[in-house]
Amino acid sequence: MPNRLETAASPYLRSHATNPVDWWEWSADAFAEAERRDVPVLVSIGYSTCHWCHVMARESFSDPVLAAYLNDNFVAIKVDREEHAEVDSTYLAAASAFTPNLGWPLNVFVTPAGRAFFAGTYWPPTAVGQHPAFRQVLESVADAWLTRREQVETSGSAIAQALAQSRGVESELVADFAPVIDALAAAEDLEHGGFGDAPKFPVTPVLRFLLDRGARSAEHSPEAAGLADRTLTAMAASALRDPVDGGFFRYSTQADWSDPHYERMLYDNAQLLAAYALADSAKVATGVAEFLRDKLLLPSGAFASGLDSESTVDGKRVEGFYYSLDAASRARVEAPPRDDKILTGWNGLAIEALALAGARHGNAEWIALARGAADFLLAEHVGVGGAGDAGKRLVRTSIDGILSEAAATLEDSGMLAQGLLELSIATGEVRYALAARDLIDGALAAGAAGSGSSPFGLPGGSDSVLAAQGLSTEADISDGAHPSGLSAMAAAAHTLFALTGDAQYRDAAEASMKLVGQLAAQQPISFGTALTLMSELGAPLRQLVVVTGDEAGDELTILARKLHRAGGIGVAVSQTQADAFAASGFELFAARTATDGAPTAYLCEEFVCRLPLTDAAALEALLSAN
């Protein structure tokens, strides 16, 4: 039996390389093999830090008897959801037709043509109550394939057709945010903090929206700011936060934040760093930044995807044991495995957070960490491929220099672009903004050339296997645990508009948000990033440029950092940097000079600027009055 997973670009796939299951990677060849053998396909989706994925791997995929039955009756494909995000989202949508309890591991049975006809999550090795054993599921699916083929094919085709028709519906942007904030307040857990009952997640995109409204809006600002503050305070004081390493776990199984699921993800901690920095919770923000530096930073300068929930104790994998220990005890035991896979989008979130937090709190080390990750991605993940622009591509993920063939998604382009723009603002280096502009322009060009409703598209196209099967759909538009690709790219485009004055970027951001406006008003908990952007689009654009002259770190710079992402865009640059931005087409910096070499502030609204100021007290008074 060939071992197809031992050199995979995913640690999750590599962890299954020694299974007796004859695993295939996600590929057209796997479906062709199923067609040749006339058997259904099991697409089993998980990720490296997923606890129940490990459990099912030990209980079922390591069982030689069960594996033999699986190999005889199916073609089995193992997928890392973090590597193949489009595959995961497509099959999650299909699985919703069979089970309301979506999650991972996600096991989907599909025809050789890729049509899903049955799905579920974790199945135990022996039946438990109403939950059948995995072997029973396999036997039932195999029997249906042999004896009820027409029904299977009809069901799969109907689901595929429904997926193809699921698109965002154009509507108006949210303009009245009071009902949205009221709905979020109604969902608040007044006893324990956060939203809803168990399981309880940070839903950081929503917290960023509430922080934005609290910073910019006279109407409902106390309610929004208070709700964000209570949630952030409750999480920081709870078991969701690791008291030793400072990072946050992915979610809690209980309403009071106790009994967390112990995996720690880059995307969660990056976004929480930004949120706590904007809330001026310096101690918590410092803990999260140090967690990123100490636990997820790779020698390359990029960040690993996450840490496992399990550690090895007396030869057995135990969830949460490591995290129950103090620092001294942890040093004496084996730490949970780290997923060293480098994801472009998630690193973009880390770059954004470290740059934003570093600038706001005057921490040069955090900005340097952001720079290191950005320089790695620009060198190794951006513009990779053969000669000529047509052969270049954005890499979604790599590990140890091995580049995945998985198609980059819109979230990779959008999150990286936004991270590069934040880094450019924090450092004053135009090269990062230029790289971001290239990513955004590429997505706009692909959107114009495509047939989708979004103004943004993927320069490299969608997943080739899904496309060949006619299963490519527009990406998930909801902002759950992190921004959707649509929201991330639209937010980056709007930031670029704020720096360039080029209306095409604002227009694209607005057109994107019209695809989610109605849904965001109805389901605000799932559209935090979109709501933040609509909040920005609905308010006058406030911009503050400080040309520092020879006195970097002046009080005017501090005011610019305080305004930034708290109701406006604030940038502090040297004269040389301002000139470089202006020469590269960033209109906000045109004719911005330091008066007689002294730090000088330009306060603008929609690129119409007041007379330059050199007095910090006068500038602070203007900011307070608006």
N, C-alpha and C positions, 0 to 999 in steps of 0.2 A: 504494500500500500504506500503510495507516494506521500511524502510529508510536504505539503504545500504551504505550511504556515511558519516554518522555522525561520525564514528570512523576511517575514512580513514587516511592514513599516509600523505596525501596531503592536505594542506590548500585550494587549489583550488577545490578539490573534496568536501571538507567540506562546502565550500561556496555555493555549489549547493544542499546541503542536504535537504533544505526546499523547493526546487522546486516541483511543482506538476508533473513534469516528473518522471516517474518510472525508475530512473537511476540505472544502474549496474556498478560495477567496472570492469576493464579489467580482464576477466577470461574466462576459458573454459565453465563455467556454463552459462554465458550469451549467448554464441553461441549455446550451447545445447538447451537453452530455445527458441531461434529463430528457430532452427530446429524443435523442438516440435510443435511450433505454426505455422510453415511454413510462417514466415514473414522475411523481410530484417532487417538488423542491421544498425543503425546510430551510427557510431563511431565519437564522437565529442571531438576534441582535443584542449586544450588550456593550459594556465598557470596562476598562481596567479596574476602576475603583468601586464597582458595583457589587455589593455584598451578596445579593441573591443570585447574581450571575455566577459567583464563585461557588455558592452552595449547589446550584444545579449542575455545574461542571463536575464537582466531586461526586454527587449522588448519581447522576445519569450519564453524562458524557464520558465519564471514566469507567463505566460499567461495560466490560467486553461483550456480554451477552446482549444487552440493550443496543450497544453500538453495532453489533453484527446485524440485528434486525433493521436498524436504521440504514445501514449501508446497503442492505439487500433491497430495500423498498423505496428509498429516497436518494436524491442528491442533496447533500447537506452543505449549506453555505454559512460560514461564520462572518459576521459583520461587526466592526467597531463603529458604534453610532457616532462617536466623536470624529472619526475619520470620514465616514460617509454620511454626512448629516442629511443630505437630500433623500438618500435611501431610507434612513430612519424615519424622517417626517412623512414620507410617502406611505410606508407600511404602518406607521402609527395611525394615520388617517384611515387606512383600510381596516386595521384591527378594531377600530372603534365600532365597526359594524357587528362585531362578535362579542366584545366584552367592554364594559364601562370602566374596568379597572386597568387602565393602561399604565405601563411602566416597563422596567427591564429586570430580567431578560425578557425580550419580546420575541416570541416564536410564531412565525407566520408560515402557513402552508400555501404554496402557490403552484400554479400550473407551469409547464415549461415555457409558456408565453408570458409568464410573470404575473398572472392574474391571481390575486389572493382569494382563497375560498374558505379559510378557517384560520383562527389565530388565538393566542392566549399568552399569558406571561409565564410565571413559574409554575411548573407541575412537579409534584413530589414523586419519589420513586415508588411509593405505595399509596393507594387511595386513602385520603383523609376526609371523612365526612362527605361533603358534596363535591370535593375536588378529586377527580380521577387521577390515577397514576399516569406518568408520562408514557409508559408502554401501552396502556389502554388507549391513550389519545392517538399514538402512532398507528395502532391496529385499526382504530375506527377510521382514521383518515385514509389509510391504505385500502380498506374495504370500500369506502366511498369512491375512491379513485377507480377501483376495478368494477364495481357493480352499479354505481350511480354517476357515471362520467358526465352525462348530459346535464344533470343537475349541478354538478361541480362547475362545469364550464359556464353555464348560465349565470350562476351566482358570481363567479369571478369576473365575468364580463360586465355585469350590472354594477359591481363595486368600482371597477376601473372607469366606467362611464361617469359614475357619480364623482369620482375624484377629479376627472378631467374638467368637470363643470364647476368645481369649487373655486371660486375666485372672489377677490374683494369687490364690493359693489360701491361705485362712486357715490359719495354723499358730501354734505357740507362739513367743513371743519368744526370741531367743538368750539363754540364761542362763549358759552356760559358755563363756567367751571364750578359754579356753586352747587348744582345738583351732583356733579361728579364727586366733589369733596364730601358732600352729605352722604353719598352712597358708600364711600370709603369709610367715613366715620361710623356709619351704621354697621359696617362689617368688623369694626374694631373689637377685639377681646379686651373689655374694660378691666378684667381682673389680671390678666397675664401679659397684655400687650400683643401687638401684631394683629393679624387679620384672620378671622374665622376660627375654626376648631382644628383638631388634629387631622392629618399631619400638618405641621406648620412650617412654612418656608419664609425666608427673608423678604422675598419679592422686592428686591432692591430697586428695580426700575420705577416702581410706584413711589418708593421713598424719595427718589430723585425728583419725581414730579411734585410731590408735596413740598420738598425743600425749595423748588423753583417757585411755586406759588407763594410760599411763605416769604420769599425774598422780594418778589416783584409786585404783589397784588395787595392793595389796601382792603379790598373786599375779600373776606374769607381768609386773609393771610394768617390771623391768629389760629384759626381752626386747622389750617393746613400745616403750619409750622408746629403747632402743638402735637398733632397726630404723628408727624414725622419724629419729633423729639421723644415722645413717649415710646414709640416702637424701637427706635435706636437705643434708648436707655435700657429698655427691657431686655433686648437681645444681648447687649454688652454685659449685663449683670447675670445672664442665664447660663445654663449648661451648653447652649449652642456655641459659646465662645470658649476656646481652649485656654485655660488660665496659665498654662506653661508657655506655649508657643505663640499665643496671641491671635491665631487665625480662627475662622469660624467653620463649623461643620455645615454640611449641605442642608439638612433640615432636621426637625424634631418630630418624633413619633407621637409626642404628647402636646396638649394645648399649653401647658405651662413651660414649654421649651426644654423639659427634661427628656432623658433617654433619646439623645440625638442619633441619627444615622451618621457614622463617624467619618465617612469620606470627606475630604477637604478639597474643594475644587478651586482652580485658578480663577474661573469666571466669577464665582461668588465673592471671593476675597478681594479681587480687583475692584469690583463694583462697590463693595462695602467700604473699602479704603476711601474711594471718592466720596461716598455719602458721609462718612464720619468726618472727613476733612472739611467738606462744605458745611457741616454742622458744628465745626470748630471743636470737635471732640478729639483734642490732640493726643491724649493718652491712648485711646482706642485705635486711632489712626496709626499711631506709631507702632503699636503691637501688630497690626495687620501688615504694615510695610515690612517690619522685621521678620514676620512669618514668610512673606514672599521672598525676602532676601536669603533667609537662613534655610528654608525648607524646599523652595521650589526653583531657586535660581540655578541654572545650569552653567557649566564652564564656558559655553558659547556666549553667554550674556542673555540668552532667551530664558523663558520660564517653562517649567514642566507643567503638564496638564492637571495633575492632582496627586493626592496621597490616598492610599487604600484605607479602608475601614478596619481591615484585619491585620493582625500580627501573629507570628508563630510562637506558640507557648507549648513546651514539652512535645514538640513535633506536630501539634495541631494548630489549625488556623482559628483564631478567636477574635470576634469582633469587639472593638472597644477596649480591650484589656490595656493596651499601651497608653491610651488616653486617660486611664484611671490612675496612672502613676504620677508622682512628682518628678521634677527635673532630674534629680540624682538617680532615682530608680529607672527612669527612662534610659539613662546613659548606659545602664548595665544589661539592657535587653535589646533584642532585635527590633528595629523600627519597622513600621508598616512599609510595604513596597511603594515606590514612587513611580508614577507613569511619566516617563521622560519624553513622551511624545510632545513635539512642539506644534501647537495649533496657531495658525496665523491670526485668526479672529480673536481668540482668547488672549493672546499676547498683545493684540491691539488694545483690548480693555485694560490690561496691566500697564501698558505705556501711557494711556490716557490718565489712569488713576494716579500713577506715580508722578507724572508731570504736573497734573493739577494739584495734587496734595503737596508736592515739593515746592511749587511756586507759592501756593497760598500760605504755607507754614514755614517758608524760608529754609527748606531742607535740601541742600545741594546734592546730598547722597541719593535721595529719591529720584531727583532729576537725572542723575548719572545712571541709575539703574534703568530708567526709561530709555535713555540714550543707548545703552548697551543692547537692550532688546531690539530697539528700532534699527540699529546699525546691522545687527545680525539678520533680521528679516529682509532688509533692503538688499543685503548682499547675497542671501541664500534662498529667499522665498519669492522675491519679486523679479519678474522679467526673466524667468528661467526657461531655457529651451534652446532651440536651434537658431540659425541665422535669420535675421529679419524680424520685424515686429510680429508678423503673422505666426511665427513659431514660438513666441514667448508666452509664458503662462505664469499665473500666480499659483504658488504651491500652497495647498491647504495644510499639509502636515508633513513633518519629517522626524526622523530619529537617528541619531548617530550618523548623520550625513546621508541616510537613505531617504530619498524623496518619495512620498506616496503618489500613486497615479490618480488618487481620488480627485475629482473635480473640486476646485475652490468654489465656495458659495458666496452669495452676496454679503453674508455676515462677515466673511473674511475681508473682502474689499472695504466694506463700510466701517467695521470696527478698527481696522488698521488705518484707514484714512483719518478717522476721528482721532485716533491715538497720535498719529503723526502731526496733525494740526495742533493738538494740545501741547505736544513737545516743541513744536515751532514757536508757539506762544510763550512757553516757559523759558526757552533758551534764546529766543530771538534769531534763530538760525533758519533762513528762508529755505534751505535745501529740503527740510522735512515737509514744509508746506507745498513745495513744488512736487515732491513725490506723492503727497496726498492728492493734489490736483490731478496728477496723471491717473491715479486710480479712479477718481470720480469721473473724469472725462471719458475714461475707457468704459465705465459702466453706463454712462449716458449714451455713448455711441452704440453700445450693444443693445440698449433699450430701444433706440431709434430704429435699429435694424431688425428687431424682433417683432413678434406679434402679440406680446403680452400687454396687459393694461398698465403695468408699471413703467414709469419713464426710465427705470434702471434695468439693466440686464447684465449677463455674465459674458465678458469678452471670450472666455474659453468655452462657453456653452454649458448646458446642464450635464448631469451624469449620462454618459453615452449608453449604458445598458438600459436605463429607464427610458431614455429617448427612443432607442430602437424598439422598445416594447410599447411605445405610445403612452407611457405612464408619467412622463415629465409633467409636473404641475407647477404653478407659481408657488414660491416658497411660503412657509407658514408666516402669517403676518402678525401673529400675536407676540407680545413681549412678556414671556413668562419669567423664567429664571434669569434671562438676559435679553437684550434687545434683539428683535427680529432683524433679518438682513435688510428688509425694507426700511425699518426705522433707523437702523444704524447708518445706512447709506444716505438717507434723507437728512439725518442730523448732521452728518459730515458735510453734505452739500450746503446746508444752511450756514454752518460755521464758515465754509469757504466764501459764501456770499458776504458774510459780515466782514471779511477781510479784503475781498476784491471789489465788491459792488457790482459784480456781474449778475444781472437779473436771472440768467438761465438757471443758476443754482438755486435761487429762492423759488423760482417757478417749479423746478423739479421736486423740491422738498414739499411744496404745497400740493402739487398733484399727487404725490405719494400719499400724503396724509388724508387726502380726500377718499382714498381707497379704504381707509380704516376709521373714518370719523364717526360713522354711525355705530360701529361695533365698539369703539372706544368709549362712547357715551353710555352704551348699554352694559359693557363689561370692563369697567375701569381697572380692575385688579389685574387684567391681562394685557393692558396696553399702556404701561407706565411711560416708556420711552416715547411712544407716539403722542401721549398727552403732554409730556414735557415740550416736545417740539411744537405742538399746536399752541401751547401756552406762549412760546417764543414768537411764533408766527403771528399771533393775535395781538401782540404788544409792540409799541414803538421800539426799534432796535437802538439800544444805548451802547455807545462805543467810547472807550477811553484809551487813548494812546499817550504814553509817557516816553519822551525821548530823554534819556538819562544824562546825556552829556558826559561829564567826567565823574559823576557822583552816583554810581549805581547803588541801589539799596536805600535811596532817599525816601522821605515820607510820601512823596507822590507815587512812587512805585508800590508802596504798601497799599495805598488806596486803590490802585489799578488791580492789584491782586485780590483785594477784598471785593471789588465789583465783579470780577470775572466769575462767570457761571452763577452769579447771585443777582440775576436781573439784567445782566449785560455782558459785554466782552471787554476785558481789560488786558492791555498789553504794555509791557515796558521793554524798550529796546535802546540800544546805543544809536548814535547818529549814523554810524557805518551800517548797522543792521537796518535801520529805517530806510536808508538809501537803497539797500539791496532789495528789500521788499518792494519799494516803489518801482524800481527798475524792472522787476519781474511781474508787474501788472497787478500788484495788491494796492488798490486805490486808497485804502484806509491810511496808508503810510505816505502818500504823495504830499510833498511840501511840508512834511513834519520836521521841524528843526528845533534844536536846543537853543534857547535865547541866551546869547552871549556865553555859551558853554554850560549854562546852568540847567538842571532838570526842568523840563517844560511839559505841561499836560494839555492835551487837546480832548475836550469832552464833546462828543458828537451824538446826533440822533439821525439815523438813516443817512449817514455820511455828511450831514450839515453840521458844521462844527462851530462852537463858540470861539471867542478870542482866546489865544493861548494863555495859560496861567502858570505862574511859578510859585504861587503861594498855596501851601497845602491846606491851610485853614479855609481859604476861599473855595478851593475845590471840594472840600468835605462838606461845606455848607450847600453848595450846588447839588451834590449827590444826595444829601439828606432831604432837600426840598423837592426832589423828583421821585 
